[in-house]
Amino acid sequence: MKNIFLFFALAFFCYGCKGKADAPVDLDALYQQNLNDSILVSGWYYVVDDNNGFVRKLQKTDELYILNPKPIAVIDNLSEIELYKNIHGEVSIIMQFDKQATEWWRIATRAAIGNLIAFIIDDKLFGVSFVNGEITKGANAFGRLDYSEDEYKEIIDMISKK
């Protein structure tokens, strides 16, 4: 699959910059905001098969996905984020959720096994991933082979400014 959106359950990779995940996040209020504005708050969403969601085009492709507008977790739930390069030189972004979103993420990944989850920044779809299993440690990653290291650094800057 050309687009790879990796979820890592290995929290020990996440030692990068700290996020702003101190205050509780009200997902229901953000869901209402999404519905009212028709703009998706930066975060993670279920990909759905019905026409009741928001259609978004995957960046750098012509692929369209329908997303449930209720967020699973949002950028404000991040406690850590870092650029990661594996032994093959492939780059990705590794993120760690706060305690609140770690539980949401566990529930969401369990419910989404065999399906897709989407990653949105500024109402733009940056990644989709097939979920293979429940992730209990609150860690996740975003990685696509068609992004350069500089593009990943720009994405981290976008996330960090939220």
MDTraj code that builds the backbone (N, CA, C; nanometers):
import mdtraj as md
import numpy as np

residues = "MET LYS ASN ILE PHE LEU PHE PHE ALA LEU ALA PHE PHE CYS TYR GLY CYS LYS GLY LYS ALA ASP ALA PRO VAL ASP LEU ASP ALA LEU TYR GLN GLN ASN LEU ASN ASP SER ILE LEU VAL SER GLY TRP TYR TYR VAL VAL ASP ASP ASN ASN GLY PHE VAL ARG LYS LEU GLN LYS THR ASP GLU LEU TYR ILE LEU ASN PRO LYS PRO ILE ALA VAL ILE ASP ASN LEU SER GLU ILE GLU LEU TYR LYS ASN ILE HIS GLY GLU VAL SER ILE ILE MET GLN PHE ASP LYS GLN ALA THR GLU TRP TRP ARG ILE ALA THR ARG ALA ALA ILE GLY ASN LEU ILE ALA PHE ILE ILE ASP ASP LYS LEU PHE GLY VAL SER PHE VAL ASN GLY GLU ILE THR LYS GLY ALA ASN ALA PHE GLY ARG LEU ASP TYR SER GLU ASP GLU TYR LYS GLU ILE ILE ASP MET ILE SER LYS LYS".split()
xyz = np.array([
    [0.0848, -0.1164, 0.0000],
    [0.0000, 0.0000, 0.0000],
    [0.0896, 0.1229, 0.0000],
    [0.0655, 0.2135, -0.0955],
    [0.1502, 0.3313, -0.1130],
    [0.1533, 0.4177, 0.0124],
    [0.0395, 0.4363, 0.0724],
    [0.0318, 0.5219, 0.1908],
    [0.0419, 0.4371, 0.3160],
    [0.1390, 0.4701, 0.3949],
    [0.1589, 0.3953, 0.5178],
    [0.1374, 0.4900, 0.6348],
    [0.0460, 0.4558, 0.7209],
    [0.0210, 0.5340, 0.8419],
    [0.0364, 0.4360, 0.9557],
    [0.1502, 0.4420, 1.0231],
    [0.1860, 0.3427, 1.1223],
    [0.1376, 0.3790, 1.2607],
    [0.0899, 0.2814, 1.3316],
    [0.0584, 0.2987, 1.4726],
    [0.1591, 0.2155, 1.5516],
    [0.2347, 0.2776, 1.6394],
    [0.3301, 0.2063, 1.7233],
    [0.2746, 0.1945, 1.8640],
    [0.2847, 0.0784, 1.9193],
    [0.2446, 0.0587, 2.0582],
    [0.3657, 0.0658, 2.1502],
    [0.4779, 0.1110, 2.0967],
    [0.6014, 0.1140, 2.1740],
    [0.6260, 0.2538, 2.2270],
    [0.5766, 0.2815, 2.3430],
    [0.5851, 0.4163, 2.3993],
    [0.7284, 0.4579, 2.4282],
    [0.8194, 0.3629, 2.4420],
    [0.9548, 0.4011, 2.4759],
    [1.0255, 0.4768, 2.3647],
    [0.9717, 0.4798, 2.2447],
    [1.0282, 0.5601, 2.1368],
    [1.0009, 0.7091, 2.1564],
    [0.9013, 0.7408, 2.2338],
    [0.8516, 0.8782, 2.2400],
    [0.9201, 0.9582, 2.3496],
    [1.0294, 1.0225, 2.3152],
    [1.1012, 1.1057, 2.4102],
    [1.1228, 1.2454, 2.3559],
    [1.0486, 1.2874, 2.2556],
    [1.0702, 1.4142, 2.1868],
    [1.0082, 1.5315, 2.2582],
    [0.9676, 1.6305, 2.1812],
    [0.9152, 1.7534, 2.2397],
    [0.7844, 1.7272, 2.3114],
    [0.7619, 1.8019, 2.4179],
    [0.6421, 1.7855, 2.4998],
    [0.5241, 1.8553, 2.4359],
    [0.4063, 1.7984, 2.4546],
    [0.2836, 1.8581, 2.4039],
    [0.2173, 1.9451, 2.5089],
    [0.0906, 1.9811, 2.4826],
    [0.0163, 2.0694, 2.5716],
    [-0.0988, 1.9951, 2.6376],
    [-0.0825, 1.8695, 2.6635],
    [-0.1938, 1.7852, 2.7052],
    [-0.2153, 1.7860, 2.8561],
    [-0.2336, 1.9038, 2.9160],
    [-0.2544, 1.9119, 3.0595],
    [-0.4021, 1.9204, 3.0958],
    [-0.4775, 2.0000, 3.0242],
    [-0.6195, 2.0198, 3.0544],
    [-0.7032, 1.9117, 2.9858],
    [-0.8127, 1.8694, 3.0511],
    [-0.9012, 1.7711, 2.9873],
    [-0.9598, 1.8254, 2.8563],
    [-0.9802, 1.7365, 2.7616],
    [-1.0362, 1.7720, 2.6317],
    [-1.1805, 1.7230, 2.6266],
    [-1.2703, 1.8086, 2.5808],
    [-1.4123, 1.7751, 2.5684],
    [-1.4412, 1.7365, 2.4228],
    [-1.4377, 1.6065, 2.3934],
    [-1.4583, 1.5599, 2.2563],
    [-1.5995, 1.5898, 2.2067],
    [-1.6983, 1.5876, 2.2953],
    [-1.8356, 1.6172, 2.2529],
    [-1.8475, 1.7615, 2.2042],
    [-1.7825, 1.8545, 2.2731],
    [-1.7842, 1.9954, 2.2303],
    [-1.7118, 2.0114, 2.0973],
    [-1.6015, 1.9400, 2.0800],
    [-1.5281, 1.9478, 1.9532],
    [-1.6087, 1.8850, 1.8395],
    [-1.6809, 1.7791, 1.8692],
    [-1.7702, 1.7172, 1.7707],
    [-1.8754, 1.8181, 1.7251],
    [-1.9375, 1.8878, 1.8196],
    [-2.0373, 1.9896, 1.7845],
    [-1.9745, 2.1016, 1.7019],
    [-1.8531, 2.1396, 1.7385],
    [-1.7812, 2.2415, 1.6613],
    [-1.7579, 2.1941, 1.5187],
    [-1.7163, 2.0685, 1.5032],
    [-1.6966, 2.0113, 1.3696],
    [-1.8257, 2.0169, 1.2887],
    [-1.9367, 1.9767, 1.3511],
    [-2.0659, 1.9768, 1.2820],
    [-2.1090, 2.1186, 1.2439],
    [-2.0910, 2.2121, 1.3358],
    [-2.1320, 2.3507, 1.3106],
    [-2.0488, 2.4176, 1.2028],
    [-1.9182, 2.3935, 1.2046],
    [-1.8262, 2.4624, 1.1137],
    [-1.7981, 2.3851, 0.9846],
    [-1.8299, 2.2551, 0.9830],
    [-1.7936, 2.1649, 0.8722],
    [-1.6425, 2.1623, 0.8497],
    [-1.5685, 2.1900, 0.9539],
    [-1.4219, 2.1857, 0.9517],
    [-1.3787, 2.0905, 1.0621],
    [-1.2943, 1.9954, 1.0281],
    [-1.2500, 1.8977, 1.1266],
    [-1.1329, 1.9520, 1.2083],
    [-1.1469, 1.9445, 1.3393],
    [-1.0403, 1.9810, 1.4315],
    [-0.9251, 1.8827, 1.4105],
    [-0.8029, 1.9296, 1.4242],
    [-0.6853, 1.8435, 1.4056],
    [-0.6875, 1.7279, 1.5051],
    [-0.6826, 1.6060, 1.4509],
    [-0.6858, 1.4880, 1.5361],
    [-0.7079, 1.3608, 1.4568],
    [-0.7618, 1.2596, 1.5238],
    [-0.7802, 1.1264, 1.4671],
    [-0.9283, 1.0949, 1.4594],
    [-0.9686, 1.0294, 1.3499],
    [-1.1094, 1.0034, 1.3204],
    [-1.1260, 0.8644, 1.2612],
    [-1.2450, 0.8060, 1.2839],
    [-1.2789, 0.6806, 1.2171],
    [-1.3109, 0.7093, 1.0708],
    [-1.2648, 0.6219, 0.9824],
    [-1.3062, 0.6237, 0.8421],
    [-1.4321, 0.5376, 0.8354],
    [-1.5368, 0.5908, 0.7710],
    [-1.6658, 0.5210, 0.7662],
    [-1.7066, 0.4943, 0.6217],
    [-1.8028, 0.4034, 0.6057],
    [-1.8491, 0.3649, 0.4721],
    [-1.9774, 0.4346, 0.4302],
    [-2.0400, 0.5091, 0.5208],
    [-2.1678, 0.5711, 0.4867],
    [-2.1479, 0.7164, 0.4417],
    [-2.2537, 0.7778, 0.3980],
    [-2.2469, 0.9148, 0.3485],
    [-2.2778, 1.0185, 0.4558],
    [-2.2771, 0.9777, 0.5823],
    [-2.3090, 1.0697, 0.6910],
    [-2.1869, 1.1404, 0.7476],
    [-2.0711, 1.1169, 0.6880],
    [-1.9495, 1.1778, 0.7389],
    [-1.9016, 1.2925, 0.6522],
    [-1.7808, 1.3359, 0.6795],
    [-1.7161, 1.4437, 0.6043],
    [-1.6181, 1.3816, 0.5057],
    [-1.6266, 1.4207, 0.3803],
    [-1.5358, 1.3693, 0.2778],
    [-1.4088, 1.4548, 0.2785],
    [-1.2938, 1.3865, 0.2804],
    [-1.1653, 1.4549, 0.2732],
    [-1.0758, 1.3806, 0.1754],
    [-0.9958, 1.4592, 0.1015],
    [-0.8995, 1.4037, 0.0059],
    [-0.7656, 1.3853, 0.0770],
    [-0.7079, 1.2678, 0.0620],
    [-0.5777, 1.2395, 0.1202],
    [-0.4718, 1.3254, 0.0513],
    [-0.3957, 1.3999, 0.1290],
    [-0.2916, 1.4865, 0.0760],
    [-0.1983, 1.4092, -0.0175],
    [-0.1590, 1.4728, -0.1255],
    [-0.0670, 1.4189, -0.2261],
    [-0.1265, 1.3048, -0.3082],
    [-0.2590, 1.2834, -0.3009],
    [-0.3250, 1.1778, -0.3779],
    [-0.4594, 1.2293, -0.4269],
    [-0.5288, 1.1449, -0.5012],
    [-0.6666, 1.1730, -0.5410],
    [-0.7660, 1.0881, -0.4620],
    [-0.7183, 1.0178, -0.3606],
    [-0.8034, 0.9288, -0.2817],
    [-0.8954, 1.0087, -0.1900],
    [-1.0228, 0.9698, -0.1880],
    [-1.1218, 1.0331, -0.1016],
    [-1.1650, 0.9361, 0.0078],
    [-1.1851, 0.9906, 0.1279],
    [-1.2294, 0.9108, 0.2418],
    [-1.3426, 0.9844, 0.3115],
    [-1.4346, 0.9080, 0.3688],
    [-1.5445, 0.9648, 0.4474],
    [-1.5098, 0.9427, 0.5942],
    [-1.5117, 1.0515, 0.6718],
    [-1.4715, 1.0452, 0.8118],
    [-1.5893, 1.0761, 0.9034],
    [-1.6004, 0.9992, 1.0095],
    [-1.6962, 1.0301, 1.1146],
    [-1.6473, 1.1594, 1.1802],
    [-1.7299, 1.2636, 1.1886],
    [-1.6830, 1.3922, 1.2411],
    [-1.6591, 1.3967, 1.3918],
    [-1.6891, 1.2884, 1.4635],
    [-1.6587, 1.2871, 1.6068],
    [-1.5140, 1.2418, 1.6253],
    [-1.4291, 1.3282, 1.6813],
    [-1.2876, 1.2906, 1.6957],
    [-1.2668, 1.1780, 1.7960],
    [-1.1661, 1.0973, 1.7689],
    [-1.1219, 0.9934, 1.8626],
    [-1.0345, 1.0585, 1.9692],
    [-0.9436, 1.1425, 1.9262],
    [-0.8535, 1.2207, 2.0106],
    [-0.8073, 1.3371, 1.9242],
    [-0.7537, 1.4399, 1.9873],
    [-0.7119, 1.5594, 1.9133],
    [-0.5675, 1.5955, 1.9477],
    [-0.5136, 1.6891, 1.8710],
    [-0.3746, 1.7313, 1.8885],
    [-0.3479, 1.7764, 2.0329],
    [-0.4448, 1.8406, 2.0958],
    [-0.4271, 1.8849, 2.2343],
    [-0.4071, 1.7686, 2.3309],
    [-0.4377, 1.6468, 2.2879],
    [-0.4160, 1.5290, 2.3709],
    [-0.2739, 1.4747, 2.3630],
    [-0.1899, 1.5344, 2.2814],
    [-0.0531, 1.4849, 2.2699],
    [0.0313, 1.5324, 2.3870],
    [0.1083, 1.4405, 2.4425],
    [0.2029, 1.4775, 2.5474],
    [0.3453, 1.4814, 2.4929],
    [0.3707, 1.4084, 2.3851],
    [0.5041, 1.4063, 2.3245],
    [0.4920, 1.3846, 2.1744],
    [0.5891, 1.4395, 2.1022],
    [0.5964, 1.4195, 1.9572],
    [0.7418, 1.4305, 1.9152],
    [0.7830, 1.3454, 1.8232],
    [0.9212, 1.3528, 1.7745],
    [0.9329, 1.2967, 1.6343],
    [1.0362, 1.3395, 1.5672],
    [1.0725, 1.2859, 1.4366],
    [1.1522, 1.1584, 1.4623],
    [1.1208, 1.0527, 1.3908],
    [1.1868, 0.9240, 1.4100],
    [1.2400, 0.8758, 1.2760],
    [1.3629, 0.8261, 1.2764],
    [1.4223, 0.7683, 1.1555],
    [1.4666, 0.6271, 1.1893],
    [1.4165, 0.5296, 1.1114],
    [1.4522, 0.3902, 1.1394],
    [1.5890, 0.3571, 1.0795],
    [1.6326, 0.2339, 1.0975],
    [1.7665, 0.1940, 1.0514],
    [1.7799, 0.1959, 0.8993],
    [1.6681, 0.2002, 0.8282],
    [1.6686, 0.2063, 0.6828],
    [1.6616, 0.3506, 0.6318],
    [1.6583, 0.4458, 0.7250],
    [1.6521, 0.5865, 0.6876],
    [1.5121, 0.6380, 0.6592],
    [1.4099, 0.5550, 0.6811],
    [1.2714, 0.5983, 0.6604],
    [1.2277, 0.6828, 0.7799],
    [1.1630, 0.7939, 0.7485],
    [1.1264, 0.8902, 0.8507],
    [0.9774, 0.8813, 0.8823],
    [0.9438, 0.9041, 1.0069],
    [0.8038, 0.9114, 1.0495],
    [0.7961, 1.0030, 1.1714],
    [0.6749, 1.0276, 1.2142],
    [0.6516, 1.1062, 1.3347],
    [0.5922, 1.0129, 1.4383],
    [0.6500, 1.0138, 1.5567],
    [0.6002, 0.9306, 1.6657],
    [0.5378, 1.0225, 1.7695],
    [0.4190, 0.9849, 1.8152],
    [0.3441, 1.0678, 1.9085],
    [0.2959, 0.9846, 2.0264],
    [0.2864, 1.0499, 2.1416],
    [0.2355, 0.9867, 2.2632],
    [0.1173, 1.0674, 2.3136],
    [0.0068, 0.9999, 2.3416],
    [-0.1111, 1.0656, 2.3964],
    [-0.0985, 1.0836, 2.5476],
    [-0.1747, 1.1804, 2.5998],
    [-0.1864, 1.1969, 2.7441],
    [-0.2699, 1.0815, 2.8001],
    [-0.2852, 1.0792, 2.9324],
    [-0.3566, 0.9696, 2.9985],
    [-0.5006, 0.9593, 2.9496],
    [-0.5690, 1.0737, 2.9375],
    [-0.7084, 1.0761, 2.8935],
    [-0.7232, 1.0104, 2.7562],
    [-0.6423, 1.0526, 2.6604],
    [-0.6541, 1.0015, 2.5237],
    [-0.5968, 0.8615, 2.5076],
    [-0.5069, 0.8204, 2.5957],
    [-0.4553, 0.6830, 2.5891],
    [-0.5698, 0.5832, 2.6031],
    [-0.6622, 0.6122, 2.6924],
    [-0.7792, 0.5243, 2.7090],
    [-0.8702, 0.5325, 2.5872],
    [-0.8937, 0.6537, 2.5357],
    [-0.9754, 0.6698, 2.4141],
    [-0.9123, 0.5939, 2.2984],
    [-0.7802, 0.6030, 2.2860],
    [-0.7068, 0.5388, 2.1767],
    [-0.7185, 0.3869, 2.1868],
    [-0.7095, 0.3344, 2.3100],
    [-0.7236, 0.1901, 2.3308],
    [-0.8610, 0.1441, 2.2838],
    [-0.9636, 0.2148, 2.3253],
    [-1.1007, 0.1800, 2.2872],
    [-1.1192, 0.1925, 2.1355],
    [-1.0681, 0.3012, 2.0791],
    [-1.0841, 0.3266, 1.9350],
    [-1.0119, 0.2235, 1.8500],
    [-0.8879, 0.1916, 1.8863],
    [-0.8138, 0.0947, 1.8049],
    [-0.8733, -0.0446, 1.8180],
    [-0.9259, -0.0752, 1.9346],
    [-0.9935, -0.2048, 1.9499],
    [-1.1183, -0.2108, 1.8613],
    [-1.1959, -0.1021, 1.8619],
    [-1.3187, -0.0971, 1.7818],
    [-1.2895, -0.0938, 1.6319],
    [-1.1731, -0.0409, 1.5953],
    [-1.1410, -0.0221, 1.4530],
    [-1.0577, -0.1357, 1.3933],
    [-1.0339, -0.2418, 1.4657],
    [-0.9547, -0.3527, 1.4109],
    [-1.0171, -0.3967, 1.2788],
    [-0.9345, -0.4025, 1.1760],
    [-0.9821, -0.4407, 1.0432],
    [-1.0358, -0.3239, 0.9626],
    [-1.0309, -0.2048, 1.0182],
    [-1.0803, -0.0845, 0.9513],
    [-0.9728, 0.0243, 0.9504],
    [-1.0115, 0.1429, 0.9054],
    [-0.9166, 0.2531, 0.8924],
    [-0.9423, 0.3629, 0.9953],
    [-0.8344, 0.4279, 1.0355],
    [-0.8389, 0.5496, 1.1161],
    [-0.7637, 0.6561, 1.0384],
    [-0.8153, 0.7795, 1.0454],
    [-0.7576, 0.8909, 0.9693],
    [-0.6909, 0.9916, 1.0625],
    [-0.5897, 1.0609, 1.0092],
    [-0.5159, 1.1646, 1.0815],
    [-0.5347, 1.2971, 1.0080],
    [-0.5951, 1.3938, 1.0765],
    [-0.6286, 1.5248, 1.0189],
    [-0.5459, 1.6336, 1.0859],
    [-0.4913, 1.7262, 1.0057],
    [-0.4290, 1.8486, 1.0564],
    [-0.4874, 1.9638, 0.9770],
    [-0.5397, 2.0631, 1.0484],
    [-0.5983, 2.1820, 0.9850],
    [-0.7000, 2.1444, 0.8772],
    [-0.7865, 2.0496, 0.9082],
    [-0.8940, 2.0050, 0.8192],
    [-0.8430, 1.9354, 0.6928],
    [-0.7165, 1.8963, 0.6919],
    [-0.6586, 1.8243, 0.5773],
    [-0.6216, 1.6835, 0.6210],
    [-0.6528, 1.5882, 0.5344],
    [-0.6251, 1.4474, 0.5622],
    [-0.4811, 1.4150, 0.5255],
    [-0.4006, 1.3854, 0.6277],
    [-0.2597, 1.3551, 0.6044],
    [-0.2311, 1.2058, 0.6011],
    [-0.3136, 1.1239, 0.6651],
    [-0.2859, 0.9814, 0.6643],
    [-0.4063, 0.8981, 0.7012],
    [-0.4077, 0.7774, 0.6502],
    [-0.5055, 0.6761, 0.6890],
    [-0.4289, 0.5472, 0.7150],
    [-0.4797, 0.4692, 0.8070],
    [-0.4119, 0.3450, 0.8392],
    [-0.5110, 0.2349, 0.8685],
    [-0.4742, 0.1191, 0.8259],
    [-0.5464, -0.0022, 0.8605],
    [-0.5062, -0.0395, 1.0028],
    [-0.6035, -0.0629, 1.0883],
    [-0.5760, -0.0957, 1.2279],
    [-0.5685, -0.2473, 1.2425],
    [-0.4531, -0.2943, 1.2874],
    [-0.4318, -0.4380, 1.3043],
    [-0.4684, -0.4894, 1.4422],
    [-0.4622, -0.4014, 1.5419],
    [-0.4901, -0.4474, 1.6771],
    [-0.5061, -0.3320, 1.7746],
    [-0.5506, -0.3654, 1.8931],
    [-0.5694, -0.2681, 2.0002],
    [-0.4338, -0.2137, 2.0452],
    [-0.4257, -0.0821, 2.0634],
    [-0.3026, -0.0176, 2.1097],
    [-0.3298, 0.0363, 2.2492],
    [-0.2611, -0.0193, 2.3471],
    [-0.2919, 0.0097, 2.4868],
    [-0.2014, 0.1140, 2.5515],
    [-0.0911, 0.1489, 2.4895],
    [0.0060, 0.2385, 2.5529],
    [-0.0066, 0.3842, 2.5105],
    [-0.1023, 0.4168, 2.4242],
    [-0.1234, 0.5559, 2.3854],
    [-0.0230, 0.6099, 2.2861],
    [0.0527, 0.5235, 2.2254],
    [0.1513, 0.5669, 2.1261],
    [0.0949, 0.5469, 1.9861],
    [0.1340, 0.6343, 1.8960],
    [0.0955, 0.6205, 1.7565],
    [0.1989, 0.6897, 1.6708],
    [0.1936, 0.6630, 1.5439],
    [0.2903, 0.7236, 1.4533],
    [0.2260, 0.7532, 1.3200],
    [0.2821, 0.8501, 1.2529],
    [0.2389, 0.8870, 1.1193],
    [0.3592, 0.8729, 1.0282],
    [0.3465, 0.7899, 0.9256],
    [0.4552, 0.7724, 0.8317],
    [0.4046, 0.7352, 0.6943],
    [0.4511, 0.8098, 0.5957],
    [0.4201, 0.7795, 0.4557],
    [0.5484, 0.7942, 0.3765],
    [0.5698, 0.7038, 0.2838],
    [0.6929, 0.7050, 0.2061],
    [0.7029, 0.8235, 0.1105],
    [0.5890, 0.8890, 0.0816],
    [0.5916, 1.0015, -0.0121],
    [0.6128, 1.1363, 0.0569],
    [0.6519, 1.1355, 0.1840],
    [0.6864, 1.2582, 0.2559],
    [0.8364, 1.2609, 0.2835],
    [0.8953, 1.3790, 0.2673],
    [1.0380, 1.3959, 0.2945],
    [1.0587, 1.4294, 0.4421],
    [1.1826, 1.4235, 0.4847],
    [1.2144, 1.4597, 0.6224],
    [1.1759, 1.6054, 0.6509],
    [1.2011, 1.6941, 0.5547],
    [1.1632, 1.8347, 0.5713],
    [1.0119, 1.8510, 0.5848],
    [0.9353, 1.7742, 0.5075],
    [0.7897, 1.7810, 0.5179],
    [0.7427, 1.7325, 0.6554],
    [0.8076, 1.6278, 0.7071],
    [0.7732, 1.5807, 0.8413],
    [0.8033, 1.6878, 0.9453],
    [0.9142, 1.7588, 0.9297],
    [0.9478, 1.8666, 1.0236],
    [0.8426, 1.9773, 1.0173],
    [0.7943, 2.0072, 0.8973],
    [0.6872, 2.1077, 0.8836],
    [0.5591, 2.0604, 0.9530],
    [0.5282, 1.9321, 0.9403],
    [0.4095, 1.8765, 1.0048],
    [0.4232, 1.8855, 1.1570],
    [0.5409, 1.8539, 1.2088],
    [0.5635, 1.8651, 1.3534],
    [0.5450, 2.0089, 1.3973],
    [0.5948, 2.1041, 1.3181],
    [0.5746, 2.2469, 1.3500],
    [0.4266, 2.2814, 1.3512],
    [0.3506, 2.2314, 1.2535],
    [0.2068, 2.2568, 1.2489],
    [0.1386, 2.2037, 1.3742],
    [0.1734, 2.0819, 1.4139],
    [0.1144, 2.0206, 1.5317],
    [0.1544, 2.0958, 1.6578],
    [0.2803, 2.1320, 1.6672],
    [0.3320, 2.1994, 1.7876],
    [0.2701, 2.3370, 1.8079],
    [0.2255, 2.4013, 1.7006],
    [0.1666, 2.5348, 1.7103],
    [0.0207, 2.5301, 1.7521],
    [-0.0379, 2.4148, 1.7553],
    [-0.1804, 2.4012, 1.7921],
    [-0.1995, 2.4221, 1.9403],
])
top = md.Topology()
chain = top.add_chain()
for i, resn in enumerate(residues, 1):
    res = top.add_residue(resn, chain, resSeq=i)
    for name in ("N", "CA", "C"):
        top.add_atom(name, md.element.get_by_symbol(name[0]), res)
traj = md.Trajectory(xyz[None], top)
